[in-house]
Amino acid sequence: MRLRQAMGVTTGAAIGLATLLAGCQATGGRDVVYQTSTIDALLSGVYDGPLTCGQLKEHGDIGLGTFEALDGEMVVVDATVYRIDSAGRVQAVPDAVRTPFAVVTPFEADQSCELIGPMDYTPLAAELDRRLPSANLIYAVRITGRFDRVLTRSVPRQKRPYPPLTEVVKGQPTFELRGVTGTMVGFRFPAYAGSLNVPGWHLHFVDAGRQLGGHVLELTAREVRVELDVCDGLRVSLPRSDGFLHADLAPRSADEMHQVEK
């Protein structure tokens, strides 16, 4: 494995991802992350959408989430909202479509580097963690390029009474993508925010042709550009729906979170 930094080239088989962020170029400012609802509400089956995708895009140009009635996975790239349905099909959605849970930010990269792999999800996430200025801020990430493999999932549209998300994902369809180019976007939330969002890295993917994608379960990066935006603000908009107002939003266990994210 070797890394090409944003300014210049690093070579040698012994060079690791440890240098990925060490010599990165400063390219932007601080941003605010906008979120509608909470991950604990989604885990509880609160799938009614208080916000339209048009309203969501007013707050950011990259992000992720889902759609009303849990109708597929959402990925926002370059201010376009895409749905990956339970058959793995990708479609740009109209502004009127609603979302029960989504996270976006107006992305401005503070650090950028290039990685030549192969490198899997776990070591990539661990090295990114190790090079962050603090574990207590929020980070938006955009990873663009070639992947040897991306394993994704989506979820089927649900009917009332809505089941909890842990039940839905037991039958989730998965899609194994090989030799694909595209874009991953996502966020890293700190552990203390676990009732609001997924602690650690959470990524969604859409390929360059906007035909394949989903929630990322596994990956092997081949040649990608990694851009990070350090975010020091968070705005959360809470629904006033009956589902949210009467949901049991007690903190969820790490096991429940692991079931729905991995």
C-alpha positions as CSV (number, residue, x, y, z in Angstrom):
1,M,0.0,0.0,0.0
2,R,1.2,3.5,-0.6
3,L,-0.3,7.0,-0.2
4,R,-0.1,10.1,-2.4
5,Q,-0.6,13.2,-0.3
6,A,-2.4,16.2,-1.6
7,M,0.9,17.9,-2.3
8,G,3.5,15.4,-3.6
9,V,3.9,11.6,-3.6
10,T,4.8,9.2,-0.9
11,T,6.1,5.8,-2.0
12,G,7.4,2.6,-0.4
13,A,5.8,-0.7,0.6
14,A,6.3,0.1,4.3
15,I,4.4,3.4,4.2
16,G,1.0,3.1,5.9
17,L,-2.2,5.0,6.1
18,A,-0.7,6.7,9.1
19,T,0.4,9.6,6.9
20,L,-3.0,10.0,5.3
21,L,-3.9,13.1,7.3
22,A,-0.6,14.0,8.7
23,G,0.5,16.2,5.8
24,C,-2.8,17.1,4.4
25,Q,-3.7,20.5,2.8
26,A,-6.0,22.9,4.6
27,T,-8.7,23.7,2.1
28,G,-11.8,24.9,3.9
29,G,-13.6,26.2,7.0
30,R,-15.8,24.8,9.8
31,D,-19.4,23.7,9.0
32,V,-22.6,22.9,10.8
33,V,-24.2,19.5,10.5
34,Y,-28.0,19.5,10.1
35,Q,-30.1,16.5,11.2
36,T,-33.8,15.7,11.2
37,S,-35.0,13.4,14.0
38,T,-32.6,11.0,15.9
39,I,-31.2,7.5,15.4
40,D,-33.0,6.3,18.5
41,A,-36.3,7.4,17.0
42,L,-35.5,5.5,13.8
43,L,-34.5,2.4,15.8
44,S,-37.9,2.6,17.5
45,G,-39.8,2.6,14.2
46,V,-40.5,6.3,13.8
47,Y,-40.6,6.3,10.0
48,D,-43.0,9.1,9.2
49,G,-41.2,11.9,7.4
50,P,-41.5,15.5,8.9
51,L,-39.2,17.0,6.3
52,T,-39.1,17.1,2.5
53,C,-36.0,16.4,0.5
54,G,-36.3,19.9,-0.9
55,Q,-36.1,21.4,2.6
56,L,-33.3,19.0,3.5
57,K,-31.1,20.3,0.6
58,E,-31.4,23.8,2.0
59,H,-29.1,22.7,4.8
60,G,-26.4,20.8,2.9
61,D,-25.1,19.2,-0.3
62,I,-23.8,15.9,0.9
63,G,-25.3,13.5,3.4
64,L,-27.3,10.3,4.1
65,G,-30.5,9.0,5.6
66,T,-33.7,7.2,4.6
67,F,-37.2,8.0,3.3
68,E,-40.7,8.0,4.7
69,A,-41.9,4.5,5.7
70,L,-38.2,3.4,5.6
71,D,-38.4,3.3,1.8
72,G,-34.8,2.7,0.9
73,E,-31.4,4.2,1.7
74,M,-30.6,7.9,1.0
75,V,-27.3,9.3,-0.3
76,V,-26.9,13.0,-1.0
77,V,-24.1,13.9,-3.4
78,D,-23.6,17.3,-5.0
79,A,-27.0,18.5,-3.7
80,T,-28.9,15.7,-5.4
81,V,-30.8,13.3,-3.2
82,Y,-30.7,9.7,-4.4
83,R,-32.8,6.7,-3.3
84,I,-31.4,3.2,-3.4
85,D,-34.4,0.9,-3.2
86,S,-34.6,-2.7,-1.9
87,A,-33.8,-4.0,-5.3
88,G,-30.6,-1.9,-5.4
89,R,-31.9,0.5,-8.0
90,V,-30.8,4.2,-7.8
91,Q,-33.0,7.1,-8.6
92,A,-32.9,10.8,-8.0
93,V,-36.0,11.7,-5.9
94,P,-38.3,14.7,-6.3
95,D,-38.1,17.5,-3.7
96,A,-41.5,16.6,-2.3
97,V,-40.4,13.2,-1.1
98,R,-40.2,13.1,2.7
99,T,-37.6,11.8,5.1
100,P,-37.9,10.6,8.8
101,F,-34.1,10.7,9.4
102,A,-31.3,12.4,7.5
103,V,-28.0,14.2,8.0
104,V,-26.5,16.7,5.7
105,T,-23.8,19.5,5.7
106,P,-22.6,22.1,3.2
107,F,-19.3,20.2,2.6
108,E,-16.0,22.1,2.6
109,A,-13.0,19.9,2.9
110,D,-10.5,20.9,5.6
111,Q,-8.1,18.0,4.8
112,S,-7.7,16.0,1.6
113,C,-5.4,13.1,0.6
114,E,-5.2,10.3,-1.9
115,L,-5.0,6.6,-0.9
116,I,-3.8,3.7,-3.0
117,G,-4.8,0.4,-1.4
118,P,-6.1,-2.1,-1.1
119,M,-7.6,-1.2,2.3
120,D,-10.7,-2.6,4.0
121,Y,-13.2,-0.7,6.1
122,T,-11.9,-1.5,9.6
123,P,-8.3,-0.4,9.2
124,L,-9.3,2.6,7.1
125,A,-11.7,3.8,9.8
126,A,-9.2,3.1,12.6
127,E,-6.5,5.1,10.9
128,L,-8.8,8.0,10.1
129,D,-9.8,8.0,13.8
130,R,-6.2,8.1,14.9
131,R,-5.4,11.1,12.7
132,L,-8.4,13.3,13.7
133,P,-7.6,16.4,15.8
134,S,-10.2,15.3,18.3
135,A,-12.6,12.4,18.9
136,N,-15.2,14.9,20.3
137,L,-16.1,16.8,17.1
138,I,-18.2,15.7,14.2
139,Y,-16.6,14.9,10.8
140,A,-18.1,14.7,7.4
141,V,-16.3,12.6,4.8
142,R,-16.3,12.2,1.1
143,I,-14.4,9.3,-0.5
144,T,-14.2,9.2,-4.3
145,G,-12.5,6.8,-6.6
146,R,-12.1,3.1,-7.3
147,F,-13.1,0.2,-5.0
148,D,-12.2,-3.4,-5.4
149,R,-15.4,-4.3,-3.5
150,V,-18.3,-2.6,-1.8
151,L,-20.9,-4.5,0.1
152,T,-24.1,-2.5,0.5
153,R,-27.6,-2.9,1.8
154,S,-30.9,-1.3,1.5
155,V,-34.3,-1.7,3.2
156,P,-37.8,-2.3,1.9
157,R,-40.7,0.1,2.4
158,Q,-42.6,-0.7,5.6
159,K,-46.3,-0.8,6.4
160,R,-48.0,0.3,9.6
161,P,-47.8,-0.7,12.4
162,Y,-44.1,0.0,11.8
163,P,-41.7,-2.7,13.2
164,P,-38.5,-1.6,14.9
165,L,-35.4,-1.2,12.7
166,T,-33.7,-4.2,14.3
167,E,-36.5,-6.4,12.9
168,V,-36.4,-4.8,9.5
169,V,-32.7,-5.4,8.9
170,K,-33.0,-9.1,9.6
171,G,-34.3,-9.5,6.1
172,Q,-32.4,-6.7,4.4
173,P,-31.2,-7.3,0.9
174,T,-27.4,-6.9,0.3
175,F,-25.5,-6.1,-2.9
176,E,-21.9,-7.0,-3.6
177,L,-20.3,-4.5,-6.0
178,R,-17.0,-5.5,-7.6
179,G,-14.5,-3.2,-9.4
180,V,-16.7,-0.1,-9.0
181,T,-16.0,3.6,-9.1
182,G,-18.1,6.0,-7.2
183,T,-18.6,8.2,-4.1
184,M,-19.0,7.4,-0.4
185,V,-20.3,10.1,1.8
186,G,-20.9,10.0,5.5
187,F,-20.2,11.2,9.0
188,R,-18.3,10.3,12.2
189,F,-20.2,11.2,15.4
190,P,-18.6,11.0,18.8
191,A,-19.6,8.4,21.3
192,Y,-21.4,10.9,23.5
193,A,-23.9,11.6,20.7
194,G,-25.0,8.0,20.5
195,S,-28.7,8.8,21.2
196,L,-28.7,11.3,18.3
197,N,-26.7,9.5,15.6
198,V,-24.5,6.5,14.9
199,P,-21.3,6.6,16.9
200,G,-18.2,6.2,14.7
201,W,-18.2,6.2,10.9
202,H,-21.4,5.8,8.9
203,L,-21.1,5.7,5.1
204,H,-23.5,5.5,2.1
205,F,-22.3,4.8,-1.5
206,V,-23.5,5.6,-5.0
207,D,-21.5,4.5,-8.1
208,A,-20.3,6.9,-10.8
209,G,-23.1,5.9,-13.1
210,R,-25.8,6.5,-10.4
211,Q,-27.1,2.9,-10.8
212,L,-25.7,1.1,-7.7
213,G,-25.3,1.9,-4.1
214,G,-26.6,1.7,-0.5
215,H,-25.6,1.7,3.1
216,V,-21.9,0.5,3.3
217,L,-21.3,-2.7,5.2
218,E,-17.9,-3.6,3.9
219,L,-15.4,-2.0,1.5
220,T,-12.0,-2.5,-0.1
221,A,-10.6,0.8,-1.4
222,R,-8.2,0.6,-4.4
223,E,-7.5,4.2,-5.4
224,V,-9.5,7.0,-3.7
225,R,-9.4,10.6,-2.7
226,V,-10.4,11.2,0.9
227,E,-11.8,14.6,2.0
228,L,-12.7,15.5,5.5
229,D,-14.7,18.4,6.8
230,V,-14.3,19.2,10.5
231,C,-17.7,20.2,11.9
232,D,-18.1,22.1,15.2
233,G,-21.8,22.7,15.1
234,L,-24.9,20.5,15.1
235,R,-28.5,21.5,14.5
236,V,-31.2,18.8,15.2
237,S,-34.8,19.3,14.1
238,L,-37.2,17.2,16.2
239,P,-40.5,15.9,14.7
240,R,-43.8,16.7,16.2
241,S,-45.5,13.6,14.9
242,D,-47.5,11.3,17.2
243,G,-45.0,8.6,16.5
244,F,-42.1,10.7,17.7
245,L,-43.9,12.3,20.6
246,H,-45.0,8.9,22.0
247,A,-41.9,6.8,21.2
248,D,-39.8,5.2,23.8
249,L,-36.5,7.0,23.2
250,A,-34.5,5.5,26.1
251,P,-30.8,5.1,25.1
252,R,-30.2,2.0,22.9
253,S,-27.7,-0.7,23.5
254,A,-24.5,-1.0,21.5
255,D,-25.7,-4.4,20.3
256,E,-28.9,-2.9,18.8
257,M,-26.8,-0.2,17.0
258,H,-24.4,-2.9,15.7
259,Q,-27.4,-4.9,14.4
260,V,-28.7,-2.1,12.2
261,E,-25.3,-0.7,11.1
262,K,-23.3,-3.8,10.4
